[in-house]
Amino acid sequence: MNYLLTKNNITVENSFKINLENTFNCGQCFRWNRLFDGSFVGVAFGKVLSIKTDENKLVFKKTTMNDFENIWADYFDLNLNYDLIEREIAKIDSHLKTVTLFSPGIRILKQDSWEALCSFIISQNNNIPRIKGIIERLCQSFGEKIEDSFFSFPTAQTIAELNENDLAPLRCGFRSSYIIDAAKKVASGEINLQKIKTLPLNIARSELMKIKGVGPKVAECTLLYGMHRLDAFPIDVWMKKAMQNIFPEKSPADFGKYAGIAQQYIFHYARMTKLKEF
């Protein structure tokens, strides 16, 4: 991977063919927003980043070489060959090839496990604009200020000290008790997110589901987006429709060790097209 530091910007040859629009808007993350110039700004691991594509380059703006090497290169999964994976996925099924070609360049971001768990608890029976609003209010209320109007995601330890009344201004409804329970279990060590990352998928899923309000879908999202378990396969309303309409004779196991990446392409395709082509 070749990259160059100039005036606090890191420029990387986009040989990875990352599509930022598809990556940030495919339902896996909630703290990135598009700016008028086409760049995206967001917060991860307590750092603010602005990133954009410039012809065949990725430009990481206002960052340091240390942060790029220790946070952003890993966060954007730059060392995994997605071109090869996309080709492997496309061989599984002709319909899978169609959905992969529809939105090339999607990356599975390596997000913080606690943030992903909490975010997908909030996502239950919710739409993306409202999810983003709740998370923003959560960070502004209980996170630490980084710069300007940007705040870090509050730790499990911080949330564990709160009660449902404290979360009322977030307007997250029934999810408040789930957030508190998750925070208490993570902060106390009853739920060890680092350990769960290494467990067999079915056991890891069961461990996460010990948290109040965490069912199979939230557990699977946490595993895929917060623990980079690429064999995880979240199923929501859109995925149920997609599996019934496009892959009626297949199960998640049929998509192999990169089932989670295949799922992201299927989900994005289903949501964007409303399955009109099938």
N, C-alpha and C positions, 0 to 999 in steps of 0.2 A: 504494500500500500504506500503510495507516494503522496506526501503532503508538504505544504509550505507555509511557514508562519510569516505574515507581513502585517505590521500595525495591529496586533491583537486579533487578526483574522487568520483562521486556518483554512487553506484551500486544498481540497482533495479532488483528484481525478475521479469523476463519477463513473468509473468503469463498472461499478456495482449496479448502475442504472436504477438508483433509488428514486421513487416517485413520492415526493413529500406530501402532495395533496392526497394521494391514495392512502399513504401510511398513516397520516394524522386523522383522516376522516373516515376510517373504516371501523370505528367503534371500539378500538382497543385502548385509547387514551383520551384524557379530558382536559388537559392543561396546556394545549397548544392552540394558538389562534393565528389566522392569516392576517398580515398587514397589507396596507394599500399597495406596497411595492412588490407584492407577491412573495415576500419572505414570511417565515413563521417565527413566532416568539413563544417560548414556553419555559416551564420550570421543571427540573428533575434533580433529585439528590441535592437539594438546597442551592442549586445554581440556575441562573437565568441564561438562556441561550437564544440567539437569533440565527436562523439558518435559511439559506436559500439555494436554489440551483442557478447556475450561470453558465449557459450553454452545456458543455459536458463536464462541468465542475460542481462540487458542493462547497459552499462557503459557510464556515462556522464563524460567526461574527462576535467580536468582543469576548474572546475566550483566550485561555493560555494553553501553551503546549502541554503543561501538566494536566490540566482539566481535560483536554482533548484525549490524551493518551490514557488517562485513568477513569474517565467518565464517559465521554461522548462516543469514542470509537466502539466501546462495548455497548453502550446504550442503543446505538443504531446498528449493532451487530455487523460491523463492517468486515469482520474476518470470516464470515460464513458465506460460502459461494451460493447465493440464491439463484443465479442463472442456471447452475447445474441442478439445483433442487426443483426449479420450475420445469425443467425439461423432464426430470424423473417423474414428477407429478403428472405432467401432460400425457405420459405413456400409459398411465393407469386406465384412463377412460377418455373417449373422444369428447364427452361433455365437459370433463374436467379440463381438457385442453382449451375448450371454448371459454370457460370462466377464467382460466389463468391468463389467456391472451386479452381478455376484456380489461383487466386492470393490472398490467405489469408493474413491477417495482415496489410492491407492498413489502414492508419489512415488519417482522415481529420485534417490537421494541423490548429491550431488557429493562423493565421498570422495577422500582422498589417493591418488594413483596408486600409490605404493610400498606403502602399507598394503593397498590392494586387491589388488595383484599377489601379495604375500606371503600374504595371507589366503586367496586362492583357490588358491594352491599347496597350502596346508594343507588346503583343503576336499576335495581329491581322495580319492575312495573313503572318505568320512567322513560322519558325521551332525552336525547343527547343535550339539547339546550338547557333543560332543567337540571340534568345531572351536573353539567359544567357550572351552572349557577350555584348549586348547593356546595360543590367542592370549592369553588372560589370563596364563598362565604365562610366555609370551614377553615380555609387557610388564612383568610384575613382575620378571623376571630381568634384562632388558637395557634397559628403558625408563627414563625419568627420572620420579621421583615428582612428582606435581602437587599432590595434597592427599589427606589421609586414606589410603585404600587404592586411589587412582586413579593410574595410571601412563600415560605417553605411549607411543605405538607406537615401538619402537626404529628408528633410522635405518638405511638400507642400509649406511652407512659403519660403524656399530657392528657390525652382523651380519657384515660382510665380514671383520672381524678375528677371527672365531670359527672353530671347526671343529666337526665333527659330534659330537665328544665333549662339547663345551660345550652342545650342544642336546639331549643325551640326557635330561636331567631334564624336558624338555618333553613327552616321550613322543609324539613326532610320527613316529617310525619312518622309513620310506624317504624321507619328505619332507624330512628334514634336509639331505641333499645338494642337493636342489632349492632349498631356502631359501638355502643358502650360495652356490650358483652364481648365483642371482638377485641376491643382495646384492653379490657381487663384480662382476658385469657392470654393475649400476646404479651402484655407487660409483665404478667406474673410468671411467664414461662410455661404455663399449662399448654399453650399452643406454641411450639417452637418452629417458626417459619424456616429457619436455616436447615433444620433437620428434615422437615417435610419435603424440601427441595430434592432430597436424595432418596426418598422412599419410593417403592414401587407405586405406580400410578393409582391403583385401586386403593392402596393403604393411605396414600397422601390425600386422596379425595375424601376418604372417610374421616381422617384427622381434621380437615378443614370443616367438615360438616358437623363437628361437635360444637361449633359456634352457633349461637341462636340466629336463626334466619338464613343460614348459609345452606342452600340446597345444591344439587348437582351442577346447575348452571354457574352459580357464583363460584363454586369450588373449582370448576373447570377453567373459568376465566382467570382466576387467581393463579392457577398452575401454568397456564399458557402465557399470560401477559406479565405476571409478577415473579414467575420462577423459571420462565423460558423452557417449560416442558413441552417440547414441540410435538409430543405424541398426544397431548391433551386436545379435546375436541368439544368445545362449548356448543350446546344446542339450545337456541331460543326459538321464538315463533318463526322468524325468517328461516332459520336452519331447518326446522321441522318441515316447512313448506318446500324448501329446496331439496331436502332429502326425499320427500314424497314425490315431487314432480320431476326431478332430474336424475336422482339416484335411488329409485324405489327398491332395487335389489341389493343395495350396498349398505354396510354399516361403517362406523368410524374406523374399525380395525382394518377395513379394506384399503384405507388410504396410507397405511404404512407408518414408518417412524416419523414422517413429516406431516402427519395428519393435521396438526394444528395450523401449518402453513396453508395446506389445502383448504381447511375450514375458513380461513380468512378470505381467500379468494372467492369461495362459494358464498359466504355471507355478504361480502361487498357486492358481488354480482346480483344476488337475490334482492338485496335492499335497493340497489340503484335501478334495476330493470323491472322490479315487481314481478319477475319471472314471466314477463310477457312473451318471451321468445320460446318458452317451453310449454 
